[in-house]
């Protein structure tokens, strides 16, 4: 995963080729989820990750499925993996800012960060949650997903 300048909007994540090539598969998985085919969708997401480990959207969706199944450790793992992949790309690019949520390429990263914070709070890991929030808000100071509020309420 890389980072590139997105004009005046800031910086955006450049997802690996293997993820970009599987966008049609992800659309099919969204259709499965909408139809209530959770197990099939989960299996397909796992297959996507076998082919493309740094596929942020697949990790995010698996995190959401794990939350729905009330498996906080698994949800934390998937959200955390997606978040760390994005964080690593930002740091390797020299920590440029902003990396705003409004750019579609950044949304899975930010949404995974929110899922990770929620899981960490529920698991009693407040300090780790605060660290994630600090990094996320430094990427997009407008805090569009309400991470500051989530931590304040948690």
N, C-alpha and C positions, 0 to 999 in steps of 0.2 A: 504494500500500500504506500502511496506517495501523496504529496500535497502539491497543489498548484494554485497560482494566483487566479482569481475569478473576477478580474476587473476591479471595479471600485467596491464591490460587495465584500471583498476579503479573500479568504483562502478556502479551497474545497479539497476534500479527499478524492484521490483518484483510486478507484477500486481496482483490484487486480483483474487482469483479462479474463481469468476463469470465472469471476463473478459477473462481469459484463456479458459474457457469452451465455450465461444461464438465466438471463432476465425472463425469457419465455417460461422456463421451468418455474421460476418464482411466481409468475402470474398464474400458472396452473395451480400452484400450492395455495395461493390466496383464494382461488375458486373452490378448492377442496375445503378450506377452512370455512368459507361462507356456506358451504353445503353441510357442514357439521362432520366432515370426515377427518376428525382430528388425528387418529392413529395413522391413517395413510399419509396425511400431510407431514406428520412427525417423521415417519420413515423416509419420505422423500427429502425432507430437510437434512436428515442425517446423511443420506446419500450425497446431497449437494456438498456437505462439509467434507465428506471423504474425497471428493473431487477438488474442493477449493476451501481449504481450512480457514482462510481469512475472509470468508463471505459474511460480512457484518449483518446483512439482512437475515440470513439463515440463522445465525446465532441469536439475533433479536427475537425472531419468531419462535425459536425453540425456548428461549427464556420466557416468553409470554405463555406458551403452552405449559411449561413447567409451573408457572405461577397459577394457571388455571387448575392444575392438578395439585396445588398446594405443596409443591416440592421446592421450598425456598433454596436449599443448597444447590440444586440443579439449575434453578433460575439464576441464582447469583453467578454460577459458573459460566453460563452462556452470555449473560449480560456483561459480565466481567471480561470475558474473552474478547467480545466485540469492542468494548470500551478500550481495553489495553491495546488492541491493534490500531485503533484510531489515535490514541494517545502517543503510541510509539512513532507513528508516521509524523505527527505534529512535532514531536521532539527532535526526530531525525532531520526535519526540515529547518531546524533552528528556532522552534517555538514562535512562528509568526502568528499574528492575530489581526483581525478576528477570524474565527472559523465558525461562521454563523449558521444557525439552524435553518434559516430561510433558504439556503442552497440545498436542493434535493440530495446531493451527494453526501451531505453532512448529517442528514436526518437520522439514519440508523445509528450513527455514533452517539448523537445527543440523546435519542430515545433509549439506547442501551445504557447510557449513563444514568438516566432517570430510573430505569428499572434496577440498576445496580444499587443506587442510593436507597431505593425503597427496600430492597432485600437486606442491605446492610443494616438499616434502621430496625427492621423486624427481627434480625438476628442479634441485635444488641451491639453492633459494631459502629458506634457513633463516630469515633475518630476517623475511621476509614471512610465513612459516608461524608464527613466534612471535607476530607482531602479530595474526594471525587467532585463534590460540589464546587470547591475552590477552583479546580482545574476547569470544570465545565463553564463556570461563570466567567473565567478569564478568557475562554474561547468565544463566548457570546454574552457580554455584560447585560443584555436586555433580559436574560434569564427567561426565555420564552416558554419553558416547560415548568416554571415555578419551583425550581429546586430549592431556593432559599426558603420558600414557604413550606415545602415538604419537610425540610430539616427542622424548621421551627415548630411544626406540628408534631413531628416524630419524636 
